[in-house]
């Protein structure tokens, strides 16, 4: 009699254990699937910084147009406005946001200004003033057009040394939520977008050939503006002279004695030759709403 009761209870316990085992397996599977789903989730942050009129969105591997343009403006302003005393601090700030290959021409550009004795002698100041930011989704390129100015101080007055219209072109990728510049170059004139290349195919082909011959590091222009580039016809790009390599970045002229002596004594701005000759170049394919 007691044996039958024991056998019945044992059988009931085994059945309950089987149900618990199945339930435990189901819980483990659900927990595993949930963890995998959490690992695949990508958080997107939407912010509206002070002073900005557009929302910027940043995710693990992507961002919106406003973010790319604002980051392009930041990078170009830092690179184009560097002075010898700020070169090292600028490098410290910018280097983490560049890939190793893209950082080489920027590092060379900063070092060329930091080590130029003429900058120290004349207290030269570079300033890049952005005017227009363009983001091209099809190529993931960011363009920043603006004016590059160099001034020197003489007799306690700031004298304009040079002024040119420059475009910074860069590829920016988002890696783990951090922007990384994977390629950067700069050149005179308007942004070389797809629309520009379609409108000026010969100039686009010449520019492509120049970029193919550029060195990994910047070759500074130490004797003032590039007359060949300044004399180029509207909407065209000058071909490389001989086998000379094209700099990866447009370097502001070094404030040599001759250049400083030629600056206007009254401190008035001297009209840039390049701007006067290339005034008919296309300014942009975007509306004025995108101007800074």
Backbone as CSV, one residue per row, in Angstrom:
resi,resn,N_x,N_y,N_z,CA_x,CA_y,CA_z,C_x,C_y,C_z
1,UNK,0.829,-1.195,0.000,0.000,0.000,0.000,0.868,1.251,0.000
2,UNK,1.810,1.332,0.912,2.707,2.480,0.984,3.604,2.543,-0.241
3,UNK,3.937,1.369,-0.791,4.779,1.323,-1.975,4.070,1.956,-3.163
4,UNK,2.760,1.684,-3.292,1.992,2.284,-4.383,1.917,3.808,-4.239
5,UNK,1.727,4.290,-2.990,1.683,5.741,-2.763,3.023,6.385,-3.111
6,UNK,4.123,5.733,-2.739,5.476,6.261,-3.024,5.721,6.316,-4.526
7,UNK,5.304,5.244,-5.233,5.503,5.202,-6.678,4.704,6.303,-7.363
8,UNK,3.489,6.566,-6.892,2.669,7.605,-7.498,3.265,8.993,-7.290
9,UNK,3.746,9.247,-6.077,4.352,10.540,-5.803,5.653,10.733,-6.589
10,UNK,6.418,9.644,-6.746,7.655,9.720,-7.512,7.376,10.061,-8.971
11,UNK,6.334,9.403,-9.501,5.966,9.667,-10.888,5.504,11.113,-11.062
12,UNK,4.751,11.619,-10.079,4.296,13.000,-10.126,5.461,13.977,-10.041
13,UNK,6.445,13.668,-9.227,7.629,14.536,-9.094,8.441,14.566,-10.384
14,UNK,8.566,13.396,-11.023,9.311,13.352,-12.286,8.625,14.179,-13.368
15,UNK,7.306,14.134,-13.389,6.559,14.919,-14.378,6.763,16.412,-14.139
16,UNK,6.702,16.799,-12.862,6.911,18.214,-12.539,8.330,18.673,-12.885
17,UNK,9.293,17.787,-12.657,10.692,18.125,-12.994,10.871,18.316,-14.493
18,UNK,10.187,17.492,-15.274,10.271,17.624,-16.723,9.682,18.966,-17.181
19,UNK,8.537,19.326,-16.558,7.922,20.613,-16.902,8.860,21.759,-16.537
20,UNK,9.484,21.686,-15.361,10.417,22.726,-14.934,11.642,22.799,-15.854
21,UNK,12.117,21.614,-16.304,13.275,21.578,-17.199,12.952,22.253,-18.529
22,UNK,11.761,21.973,-19.075,11.341,22.598,-20.331,11.218,24.110,-20.156
23,UNK,10.621,24.505,-19.019,10.486,25.929,-18.746,11.829,26.616,-18.614
24,UNK,12.779,25.940,-17.954,14.114,26.513,-17.791,14.813,26.687,-19.143
25,UNK,14.677,25.685,-20.011,15.268,25.780,-21.348,14.657,26.950,-22.121
26,UNK,13.335,27.103,-22.006,12.651,28.196,-22.700,13.131,29.554,-22.191
27,UNK,13.318,29.682,-20.869,13.803,30.929,-20.295,15.212,31.247,-20.785
28,UNK,16.070,30.234,-20.836,17.441,30.423,-21.315,17.439,30.892,-22.762
29,UNK,16.582,30.256,-23.589,16.517,30.646,-25.006,16.038,32.084,-25.149
30,UNK,14.990,32.441,-24.413,14.473,33.799,-24.472,15.498,34.826,-23.998
31,UNK,16.220,34.507,-22.923,17.243,35.415,-22.410,18.369,35.603,-23.421
32,UNK,18.741,34.500,-24.097,19.798,34.580,-25.114,19.362,35.449,-26.285
33,UNK,18.139,35.246,-26.772,17.625,36.044,-27.884,17.521,37.518,-27.508
34,UNK,17.103,37.780,-26.285,16.991,39.158,-25.830,18.352,39.839,-25.772
35,UNK,19.357,39.111,-25.308,20.699,39.670,-25.234,21.264,39.957,-26.626
36,UNK,20.992,39.032,-27.554,21.443,39.250,-28.926,20.773,40.477,-29.528
37,UNK,19.500,40.654,-29.243,18.780,41.818,-29.745,19.338,43.110,-29.163
38,UNK,19.647,43.075,-27.876,20.216,44.265,-27.224,21.576,44.615,-27.829
39,UNK,22.375,43.570,-28.107,23.702,43.815,-28.681,23.617,44.428,-30.072
40,UNK,22.535,44.134,-30.802,22.384,44.637,-32.164,21.723,46.003,-32.216
41,UNK,21.204,46.457,-31.104,20.527,47.755,-31.086,21.534,48.886,-31.239
42,UNK,21.180,49.909,-31.999,22.038,51.064,-32.231,21.306,52.314,-31.746
43,UNK,21.843,52.930,-30.741,21.208,54.109,-30.191,21.463,55.320,-31.079
44,UNK,20.447,56.111,-31.307,20.566,57.329,-32.094,20.272,58.511,-31.193
45,UNK,21.193,59.462,-31.170,21.057,60.637,-30.318,20.698,61.830,-31.188
46,UNK,19.666,62.550,-30.816,19.237,63.752,-31.519,19.481,64.941,-30.611
47,UNK,20.270,65.904,-31.084,20.616,67.056,-30.257,20.394,68.340,-31.049
48,UNK,20.201,69.417,-30.347,20.090,70.744,-30.953,20.992,71.684,-30.165
49,UNK,22.290,71.723,-30.533,23.234,72.554,-29.778,22.858,74.025,-29.836
50,UNK,23.308,74.759,-28.842,23.062,76.205,-28.807,23.720,76.866,-30.002
51,UNK,23.006,77.788,-30.618,23.548,78.512,-31.758,23.331,77.825,-33.087
52,UNK,22.752,76.632,-33.099,22.489,75.926,-34.344,20.996,75.932,-34.614
53,UNK,20.642,76.002,-35.877,19.234,76.063,-36.264,18.699,74.722,-36.741
54,UNK,19.582,73.722,-36.876,19.163,72.414,-37.350,19.470,71.354,-36.301
55,UNK,18.615,70.336,-36.269,18.891,69.198,-35.402,20.006,68.353,-36.014
56,UNK,20.915,67.897,-35.182,21.964,66.997,-35.638,21.718,65.619,-35.034
57,UNK,21.844,64.601,-35.846,21.604,63.233,-35.416,22.884,62.421,-35.588
58,UNK,23.215,61.638,-34.575,24.422,60.807,-34.607,24.076,59.427,-34.069
59,UNK,24.412,58.403,-34.825,24.211,57.018,-34.409,25.569,56.320,-34.397
60,UNK,25.550,55.011,-34.233,26.815,54.281,-34.135,27.613,54.345,-35.434
61,UNK,26.912,54.268,-36.564,27.616,54.224,-37.834,27.108,55.239,-38.846
62,UNK,26.299,56.165,-38.434,25.748,57.132,-39.380,25.401,58.428,-38.663
63,UNK,25.133,59.460,-39.471,24.714,60.760,-38.954,23.901,61.436,-40.037
64,UNK,23.249,62.526,-39.682,22.460,63.228,-40.683,23.286,64.323,-41.350
65,UNK,22.701,64.958,-42.337,23.424,65.952,-43.139,23.928,67.118,-42.299
66,UNK,23.110,67.576,-41.365,23.501,68.714,-40.531,24.745,68.388,-39.710
67,UNK,24.859,67.144,-39.243,26.024,66.766,-38.434,27.288,66.771,-39.291
68,UNK,27.206,66.185,-40.495,28.384,66.156,-41.369,28.839,67.576,-41.716
69,UNK,27.902,68.449,-42.019,28.270,69.817,-42.392,28.878,70.570,-41.215
70,UNK,28.282,70.434,-40.034,28.832,71.139,-38.874,30.213,70.614,-38.520
71,UNK,30.420,69.314,-38.651,31.751,68.762,-38.365,32.765,69.206,-39.411
72,UNK,32.338,69.293,-40.664,33.241,69.792,-41.703,33.651,71.229,-41.465
73,UNK,32.707,72.053,-41.008,33.026,73.448,-40.700,34.030,73.517,-39.554
74,UNK,33.854,72.680,-38.546,34.777,72.680,-37.409,36.191,72.300,-37.844
75,UNK,36.323,71.217,-38.600,37.646,70.747,-39.015,38.329,71.778,-39.915
76,UNK,37.610,72.292,-40.910,38.219,73.256,-41.837,38.620,74.540,-41.122
77,UNK,37.814,74.985,-40.160,38.147,76.204,-39.418,39.402,76.010,-38.579
78,UNK,39.546,74.833,-37.975,40.723,74.559,-37.167,41.979,74.471,-38.031
79,UNK,41.894,73.750,-39.139,43.059,73.566,-40.006,43.435,74.874,-40.699
80,UNK,42.441,75.630,-41.152,42.711,76.830,-41.927,43.069,78.043,-41.100
81,UNK,42.853,78.013,-39.794,43.113,79.182,-38.947,44.267,78.951,-37.977
82,UNK,45.118,77.995,-38.261,46.193,77.656,-37.333,47.306,78.702,-37.383
83,UNK,47.912,78.952,-36.244,49.089,79.815,-36.118,50.197,79.002,-35.449
84,UNK,51.453,79.459,-35.527,52.541,78.666,-34.927,52.316,78.344,-33.458
85,UNK,51.792,79.292,-32.696,51.603,79.051,-31.269,50.478,78.083,-30.967
86,UNK,49.564,77.882,-31.918,48.414,77.014,-31.700,48.528,75.684,-32.436
87,UNK,49.609,75.492,-33.181,49.719,74.296,-34.017,49.682,73.018,-33.190
88,UNK,50.423,72.971,-32.081,50.474,71.750,-31.284,49.137,71.459,-30.613
89,UNK,48.500,72.476,-30.054,47.207,72.253,-29.401,46.145,71.877,-30.426
90,UNK,46.204,72.458,-31.620,45.272,72.088,-32.680,45.464,70.641,-33.084
91,UNK,46.720,70.207,-33.186,46.997,68.811,-33.524,46.469,67.872,-32.449
92,UNK,46.615,68.246,-31.188,46.134,67.405,-30.093,44.621,67.235,-30.155
93,UNK,43.929,68.303,-30.503,42.465,68.253,-30.578,41.988,67.459,-31.781
94,UNK,42.623,67.636,-32.937,42.119,67.057,-34.175,42.550,65.619,-34.432
95,UNK,43.753,65.244,-34.021,44.289,63.930,-34.407,43.376,62.754,-34.067
96,UNK,42.710,62.710,-32.899,41.845,61.550,-32.604,40.688,61.389,-33.584
97,UNK,40.368,62.422,-34.345,39.227,62.364,-35.251,39.650,62.142,-36.698
98,UNK,40.892,61.723,-36.901,41.408,61.413,-38.231,41.932,59.987,-38.252
99,UNK,41.815,59.340,-39.404,42.525,58.088,-39.589,44.005,58.411,-39.809
100,UNK,44.845,57.408,-39.661,46.286,57.636,-39.761,46.650,58.199,-41.143
101,UNK,46.062,57.648,-42.212,46.396,58.093,-43.557,45.937,59.534,-43.796
102,UNK,44.752,59.864,-43.308,44.235,61.221,-43.519,44.966,62.250,-42.669
103,UNK,45.551,61.813,-41.556,46.212,62.753,-40.657,47.558,63.222,-41.200
104,UNK,48.215,62.442,-42.042,49.562,62.774,-42.511,49.639,64.149,-43.182
105,UNK,48.786,64.478,-44.171,48.908,65.819,-44.770,48.554,66.938,-43.806
106,UNK,47.628,66.683,-42.890,47.265,67.714,-41.919,48.425,67.954,-40.953
107,UNK,49.058,66.883,-40.498,50.211,67.006,-39.602,51.339,67.776,-40.274
108,UNK,51.591,67.452,-41.541,52.642,68.160,-42.275,52.287,69.632,-42.448
109,UNK,51.013,69.905,-42.709,50.549,71.288,-42.860,50.760,72.079,-41.565
110,UNK,50.390,71.492,-40.440,50.545,72.177,-39.155,52.017,72.391,-38.816
111,UNK,52.843,71.381,-39.083,54.277,71.499,-38.786,54.952,72.556,-39.659
112,UNK,54.524,72.660,-40.915,55.151,73.634,-41.811,54.917,75.057,-41.312
113,UNK,53.748,75.300,-40.724,53.465,76.630,-40.178,54.174,76.826,-38.839
114,UNK,54.165,75.794,-38.015,54.796,75.899,-36.690,56.295,76.140,-36.802
115,UNK,56.948,75.555,-37.810,58.400,75.643,-37.937,58.854,76.763,-38.869
116,UNK,57.936,77.512,-39.446,58.295,78.587,-40.368,58.756,79.806,-39.562
117,UNK,60.020,80.193,-39.641,60.503,81.338,-38.842,59.852,82.659,-39.240
118,UNK,59.377,82.752,-40.481,58.757,84.002,-40.919,57.464,84.281,-40.169
119,UNK,56.767,83.241,-39.783,55.532,83.440,-39.011,55.847,84.062,-37.653
120,UNK,56.933,83.593,-37.056,57.334,84.147,-35.761,57.806,85.585,-35.913
121,UNK,58.545,85.847,-36.962,59.130,87.173,-37.148,58.067,88.238,-37.363
122,UNK,57.040,87.909,-38.131,56.037,88.909,-38.486,54.713,88.732,-37.734
123,UNK,54.683,87.789,-36.791,53.449,87.533,-36.033,52.271,87.343,-36.981
124,UNK,52.461,86.461,-37.949,51.432,86.232,-38.961,50.248,85.477,-38.377
125,UNK,49.076,85.763,-38.907,47.843,85.131,-38.447,47.090,84.607,-39.661
126,UNK,46.691,83.329,-39.606,45.868,82.734,-40.645,44.416,82.687,-40.171
127,UNK,43.513,82.884,-41.082,42.091,82.819,-40.740,41.306,82.261,-41.915
128,UNK,40.585,81.172,-41.661,39.686,80.619,-42.658,38.264,80.916,-42.219
129,UNK,37.522,81.626,-43.065,36.148,82.014,-42.749,35.195,81.209,-43.620
130,UNK,34.517,80.192,-43.067,33.587,79.377,-43.868,32.405,80.196,-44.346
131,UNK,31.989,79.954,-45.581,30.836,80.638,-46.148,29.713,79.673,-46.513
132,UNK,30.088,78.479,-46.937,29.086,77.531,-47.426,29.521,76.110,-47.110
133,UNK,28.621,75.328,-46.548,28.883,73.913,-46.265,27.945,73.066,-47.110
134,UNK,28.503,72.042,-47.742,27.729,71.163,-48.618,27.991,69.715,-48.211
135,UNK,26.934,68.933,-48.116,27.085,67.488,-47.917,26.484,66.782,-49.123
136,UNK,27.245,65.891,-49.724,26.825,65.160,-50.910,26.569,63.694,-50.527
137,UNK,25.307,63.311,-50.346,25.009,61.946,-49.862,25.516,60.837,-50.777
138,UNK,25.462,61.047,-52.095,25.839,59.980,-53.012,27.313,59.607,-52.916
139,UNK,28.158,60.557,-52.540,29.589,60.281,-52.395,30.053,60.331,-50.943
140,UNK,29.160,60.728,-50.046,29.471,60.891,-48.621,30.612,61.889,-48.413
141,UNK,30.666,62.884,-49.261,31.696,63.922,-49.149,31.104,65.192,-48.539
142,UNK,31.925,65.863,-47.769,31.551,67.141,-47.162,32.467,68.224,-47.713
143,UNK,31.872,69.311,-48.182,32.627,70.423,-48.753,32.378,71.674,-47.911
144,UNK,33.430,72.421,-47.660,33.306,73.692,-46.944,34.037,74.762,-47.746
145,UNK,33.278,75.714,-48.286,33.855,76.819,-49.045,34.020,78.035,-48.138
146,UNK,35.095,78.762,-48.357,35.319,79.943,-47.538,36.500,80.760,-48.036
147,UNK,36.852,81.758,-47.263,37.947,82.663,-47.607,39.128,82.415,-46.679
148,UNK,40.290,82.173,-47.269,41.530,81.973,-46.519,42.324,83.268,-46.526
149,UNK,42.546,83.850,-45.349,43.271,85.110,-45.235,44.520,84.928,-44.384
150,UNK,45.562,85.641,-44.750,46.781,85.702,-43.948,47.134,87.163,-43.725
151,UNK,47.339,87.534,-42.479,47.688,88.916,-42.131,48.963,88.920,-41.310
152,UNK,49.694,90.016,-41.382,50.911,90.187,-40.591,50.796,91.494,-39.815
153,UNK,51.580,91.595,-38.757,51.569,92.806,-37.927,52.853,93.590,-38.162
154,UNK,52.675,94.850,-38.482,53.817,95.745,-38.674,53.408,97.131,-38.172
155,UNK,54.252,97.708,-37.357,53.957,99.028,-36.763,52.634,99.004,-36.012
156,UNK,52.425,97.900,-35.293,51.211,97.725,-34.473,49.925,97.762,-35.294
157,UNK,50.026,97.402,-36.558,48.850,97.345,-37.410,48.811,96.005,-38.130
158,UNK,47.608,95.500,-38.326,47.422,94.259,-39.071,47.341,94.577,-40.555
159,UNK,48.239,93.983,-41.340,48.266,94.215,-42.775,47.895,92.933,-43.506
160,UNK,46.937,92.977,-44.419,46.561,91.770,-45.168,47.685,91.356,-46.116
161,UNK,48.078,90.110,-46.040,49.144,89.584,-46.888,48.586,88.829,-48.089
162,UNK,47.558,88.039,-47.870,46.966,87.276,-48.975,45.516,86.970,-48.652
163,UNK,44.767,86.705,-49.708,43.363,86.319,-49.566,42.980,85.467,-50.763
164,UNK,42.404,84.319,-50.526,41.996,83.437,-51.607,40.758,82.646,-51.199
165,UNK,39.980,82.273,-52.204,38.801,81.443,-51.971,39.226,79.983,-52.019
166,UNK,38.942,79.265,-50.946,39.423,77.891,-50.794,38.251,76.985,-50.430
167,UNK,38.304,75.750,-50.902,37.327,74.724,-50.524,38.044,73.566,-49.853
168,UNK,37.568,73.171,-48.698,38.038,71.951,-48.031,37.077,70.829,-48.364
169,UNK,37.621,69.731,-48.841,36.821,68.559,-49.200,37.264,67.388,-48.333
170,UNK,36.330,66.715,-47.708,36.700,65.622,-46.811,35.661,64.516,-46.807
171,UNK,36.134,63.312,-46.516,35.268,62.155,-46.288,35.204,61.918,-44.790
172,UNK,34.005,61.878,-44.248,33.810,61.667,-42.815,32.965,60.425,-42.617
173,UNK,33.471,59.499,-41.827,32.734,58.293,-41.496,32.503,58.235,-39.990
174,UNK,31.363,57.665,-39.613,31.034,57.520,-38.201,31.422,56.106,-37.766
175,UNK,32.332,56.021,-36.816,32.807,54.729,-36.310,32.540,54.662,-34.812
176,UNK,31.617,53.762,-34.436,31.226,53.612,-33.026,30.784,54.941,-32.423
177,UNK,30.046,55.717,-33.196,29.529,56.984,-32.711,30.510,58.133,-32.737
178,UNK,31.708,57.906,-33.273,32.749,58.943,-33.304,33.041,59.306,-34.760
179,UNK,33.026,60.604,-35.124,33.358,60.985,-36.497,34.844,60.814,-36.771
180,UNK,35.149,60.241,-37.930,36.532,60.045,-38.343,36.702,60.581,-39.764
181,UNK,37.644,61.497,-39.935,37.963,61.999,-41.263,38.895,60.987,-41.926
182,UNK,38.441,60.377,-43.018,39.230,59.353,-43.695,39.998,59.909,-44.890
183,UNK,39.645,61.112,-45.328,40.377,61.742,-46.430,40.087,63.244,-46.398
184,UNK,41.102,64.048,-46.667,40.910,65.500,-46.677,41.836,66.116,-47.706
185,UNK,41.328,67.103,-48.411,42.131,67.860,-49.357,41.532,69.260,-49.435
186,UNK,42.256,70.181,-50.003,41.732,71.530,-50.200,42.275,72.070,-51.511
187,UNK,41.536,73.005,-52.078,41.911,73.557,-53.375,41.241,74.910,-53.526
188,UNK,41.717,75.684,-54.484,41.123,76.985,-54.757,39.831,76.816,-55.546
189,UNK,38.936,77.785,-55.376,37.723,77.786,-56.166,36.561,77.087,-55.485
190,UNK,35.491,76.821,-56.238,34.275,76.251,-55.665,34.421,74.770,-55.361
191,UNK,33.422,74.231,-54.690,33.424,72.807,-54.347,33.300,71.960,-55.600
192,UNK,34.111,70.903,-55.667,34.092,70.017,-56.828,33.087,68.892,-56.598
193,UNK,31.836,69.254,-56.630,30.747,68.292,-56.456,30.489,67.555,-57.766
194,UNK,29.552,66.617,-57.727,29.176,65.897,-58.947,28.595,66.868,-59.972
195,UNK,27.771,67.803,-59.488,27.179,68.797,-60.394,28.261,69.651,-61.049
196,UNK,29.298,70.029,-60.273,30.407,70.802,-60.838,31.144,69.991,-61.895
197,UNK,31.402,68.703,-61.617,32.129,67.848,-62.552,31.340,67.658,-63.850
198,UNK,30.022,67.572,-63.751,29.195,67.419,-64.949,29.173,68.708,-65.763
199,UNK,29.274,69.828,-65.094,29.242,71.121,-65.787,30.588,71.456,-66.407
200,UNK,31.683,71.023,-65.752,33.030,71.307,-66.243,33.829,69.997,-66.320
201,UNK,33.536,69.136,-67.293,34.197,67.819,-67.354,35.700,67.889,-67.553
202,UNK,36.179,68.847,-68.369,37.626,68.930,-68.598,38.360,69.363,-67.337
203,UNK,37.782,70.323,-66.604,38.381,70.755,-65.345,38.365,69.634,-64.324
204,UNK,37.289,68.843,-64.303,37.190,67.717,-63.369,38.249,66.668,-63.678
205,UNK,38.490,66.420,-64.973,39.511,65.440,-65.353,40.906,65.918,-64.955
206,UNK,41.179,67.219,-65.146,42.479,67.769,-64.762,42.673,67.700,-63.253
207,UNK,41.622,68.000,-62.518,41.712,67.952,-61.053,41.948,66.524,-60.573
208,UNK,41.288,65.564,-61.202,41.479,64.161,-60.838,42.920,63.737,-61.074
209,UNK,43.514,64.215,-62.167,44.919,63.888,-62.447,45.833,64.515,-61.404
210,UNK,45.530,65.734,-60.978,46.324,66.387,-59.941,46.262,65.602,-58.641
211,UNK,45.068,65.166,-58.249,44.912,64.437,-57.002,45.646,63.107,-57.040
212,UNK,45.735,62.491,-58.210,46.445,61.223,-58.329,47.942,61.394,-58.126
213,UNK,48.465,62.607,-58.399,49.904,62.871,-58.275,50.291,63.544,-56.967
214,UNK,49.339,63.772,-56.082,49.662,64.496,-54.855,50.467,63.616,-53.907
215,UNK,51.362,64.171,-53.113,52.136,63.391,-52.141,51.299,63.091,-50.910
216,UNK,51.808,62.158,-50.093,51.115,61.834,-48.857,51.201,62.973,-47.860
217,UNK,52.251,63.777,-47.976,52.410,64.887,-47.047,52.413,66.194,-47.819
218,UNK,52.086,67.256,-47.143,51.937,68.564,-47.765,53.281,69.142,-48.182
219,UNK,53.313,69.675,-49.388,54.461,70.466,-49.834,54.074,71.924,-49.713
220,UNK,54.560,72.643,-48.706,54.104,74.021,-48.470,54.455,74.948,-49.627
221,UNK,53.593,75.939,-49.865,53.880,76.996,-50.814,54.508,78.142,-50.026
222,UNK,55.811,78.305,-50.155,56.520,79.244,-49.296,56.747,80.606,-49.928
223,UNK,56.365,80.778,-51.183,56.694,82.036,-51.849,55.454,82.787,-52.307
224,UNK,54.392,82.677,-51.612,53.191,83.427,-51.972,52.209,82.586,-52.741
225,UNK,51.251,83.247,-53.402,50.176,82.540,-54.083,50.682,81.850,-55.335
226,UNK,49.932,80.848,-55.769,50.263,80.066,-56.948,49.750,80.819,-58.170
227,UNK,50.652,81.467,-58.912,50.234,82.296,-60.034,49.589,81.477,-61.129
228,UNK,50.056,80.255,-61.315,49.470,79.416,-62.361,48.019,79.118,-62.059
229,UNK,47.736,78.818,-60.794,46.360,78.542,-60.418,45.512,79.804,-60.489
230,UNK,46.120,80.953,-60.106,45.363,82.203,-60.127,45.009,82.615,-61.540
231,UNK,45.891,82.280,-62.521,45.661,82.688,-63.899,44.812,81.693,-64.666
232,UNK,44.369,80.611,-64.008,43.558,79.612,-64.705,42.245,80.238,-65.126
233,UNK,41.711,79.864,-66.310,40.441,80.432,-66.756,39.302,79.984,-65.872
234,UNK,38.204,80.711,-65.954,37.050,80.414,-65.110,36.540,79.020,-65.377
235,UNK,36.257,78.288,-64.279,35.679,76.950,-64.380,36.666,75.888,-64.764
236,UNK,37.967,76.161,-64.734,38.949,75.167,-65.120,39.939,74.967,-64.004
237,UNK,40.661,73.845,-64.083,41.708,73.563,-63.111,43.010,73.399,-63.854
238,UNK,44.067,73.976,-63.385,45.349,73.911,-64.064,45.981,72.554,-63.863
239,UNK,46.652,72.064,-64.892,47.317,70.772,-64.817,48.632,70.926,-64.092
240,UNK,49.168,69.828,-63.529,50.437,69.908,-62.824,51.558,70.313,-63.760
241,UNK,52.478,71.112,-63.264,53.629,71.521,-64.067,54.665,70.421,-64.045
242,UNK,54.879,69.807,-65.206,55.851,68.727,-65.280,55.431,67.569,-64.399
243,UNK,56.350,67.119,-63.562,56.071,66.026,-62.641,55.862,66.521,-61.226
244,UNK,55.650,67.823,-61.054,55.483,68.376,-59.710,54.214,67.844,-59.089
245,UNK,54.291,67.447,-57.843,53.135,66.903,-57.150,52.281,68.024,-56.586
246,UNK,50.980,67.804,-56.599,50.043,68.796,-56.072,49.907,68.622,-54.573
247,UNK,49.976,69.692,-53.792,49.826,69.560,-52.343,48.460,69.020,-51.972
248,UNK,48.412,68.255,-50.884,47.144,67.728,-50.414,46.276,68.827,-49.851
249,UNK,46.890,69.872,-49.302,46.164,71.001,-48.740,46.750,72.304,-49.275
250,UNK,45.897,73.276,-49.454,46.378,74.597,-49.875,47.028,75.267,-48.679
251,UNK,48.311,75.572,-48.811,49.037,76.204,-47.714,49.036,77.710,-47.887
252,UNK,48.772,78.468,-46.837,48.871,79.924,-46.939,50.312,80.327,-47.194
253,UNK,50.532,81.435,-47.891,51.902,81.842,-48.207,52.677,82.231,-46.960
254,UNK,53.963,81.937,-47.000,54.825,82.336,-45.893,55.063,83.836,-45.948
255,UNK,55.008,84.535,-44.811,55.197,85.992,-44.803,56.657,86.376,-44.993
256,UNK,57.149,86.270,-46.244,58.532,86.622,-46.545,58.693,88.140,-46.548
257,UNK,59.943,88.589,-46.575,60.209,90.037,-46.568,59.551,90.722,-47.754
258,UNK,59.691,90.099,-48.938,59.145,90.720,-50.140,57.632,90.806,-50.059
259,UNK,57.009,89.741,-49.561,55.551,89.728,-49.479,55.052,90.761,-48.477
260,UNK,55.736,90.860,-47.339,55.315,91.813,-46.312,55.535,93.245,-46.790
261,UNK,56.668,93.498,-47.462,56.940,94.842,-47.958,55.928,95.257,-49.021
262,UNK,55.336,94.263,-49.690,54.355,94.575,-50.718,52.965,94.764,-50.180
263,UNK,52.755,94.522,-48.882,51.422,94.688,-48.289,51.076,96.167,-48.222
264,UNK,49.803,96.530,-48.406,49.418,97.948,-48.342,49.676,98.541,-46.971
265,UNK,50.304,99.716,-46.923,50.694,100.315,-45.649,49.516,100.815,-44.843
266,UNK,48.388,101.073,-45.498,47.242,101.598,-44.767,46.372,100.506,-44.182
267,UNK,46.793,99.248,-44.379,46.039,98.141,-43.810,44.801,97.793,-44.600
268,UNK,44.597,98.415,-45.766,43.410,98.115,-46.563,43.546,96.750,-47.197
269,UNK,42.428,96.119,-47.385,42.431,94.787,-47.980,42.778,94.874,-49.452
270,UNK,43.692,94.030,-49.897,44.103,94.018,-51.286,43.262,93.007,-52.039
271,UNK,42.616,93.350,-53.153,41.766,92.398,-53.871,42.584,91.198,-54.323
272,UNK,42.148,89.989,-54.042,42.895,88.808,-54.468,42.802,88.622,-55.971
273,UNK,43.959,88.336,-56.597,43.977,88.178,-58.052,43.130,86.997,-58.481
274,UNK,43.200,85.902,-57.706,42.453,84.703,-58.080,40.965,84.973,-58.091
275,UNK,40.495,85.725,-57.094,39.064,85.999,-57.024,38.631,86.889,-58.181
276,UNK,39.494,87.832,-58.563,39.135,88.733,-59.651,39.068,87.999,-60.973
277,UNK,40.016,87.069,-61.169,40.062,86.368,-62.449,39.032,85.247,-62.529
278,UNK,38.717,84.641,-61.406,37.827,83.493,-61.403,36.434,83.854,-60.915
279,UNK,36.046,85.101,-61.091,34.763,85.527,-60.564,33.586,84.841,-61.210
280,UNK,33.774,84.243,-62.403,32.670,83.593,-63.084,32.557,82.115,-62.758
281,UNK,33.370,81.631,-61.851,33.280,80.220,-61.488,31.979,79.965,-60.755
282,UNK,31.406,78.739,-60.916,30.157,78.424,-60.215,30.373,78.467,-58.722
283,UNK,29.487,79.108,-58.015,29.631,79.257,-56.578,29.171,78.015,-55.847
284,UNK,28.030,77.486,-56.212,27.519,76.305,-55.531,26.274,75.847,-56.225
285,UNK,25.892,74.609,-55.992,24.653,74.068,-56.531,23.551,74.091,-55.502
286,UNK,23.826,74.565,-54.293,22.827,74.571,-53.235,22.233,75.954,-53.079
287,UNK,21.105,75.996,-52.397,20.408,77.257,-52.178,21.094,78.051,-51.067
288,UNK,20.691,79.311,-50.950,21.294,80.184,-49.941,20.936,79.747,-48.537
289,UNK,19.973,78.856,-48.379,19.593,78.393,-47.048,20.702,77.613,-46.388
290,UNK,21.637,77.060,-47.212,22.726,76.271,-46.656,23.955,77.115,-46.358
291,UNK,23.891,78.420,-46.639,25.049,79.279,-46.353,25.164,79.503,-44.860
292,UNK,26.403,79.632,-44.402,26.653,79.757,-42.964,26.448,81.195,-42.526
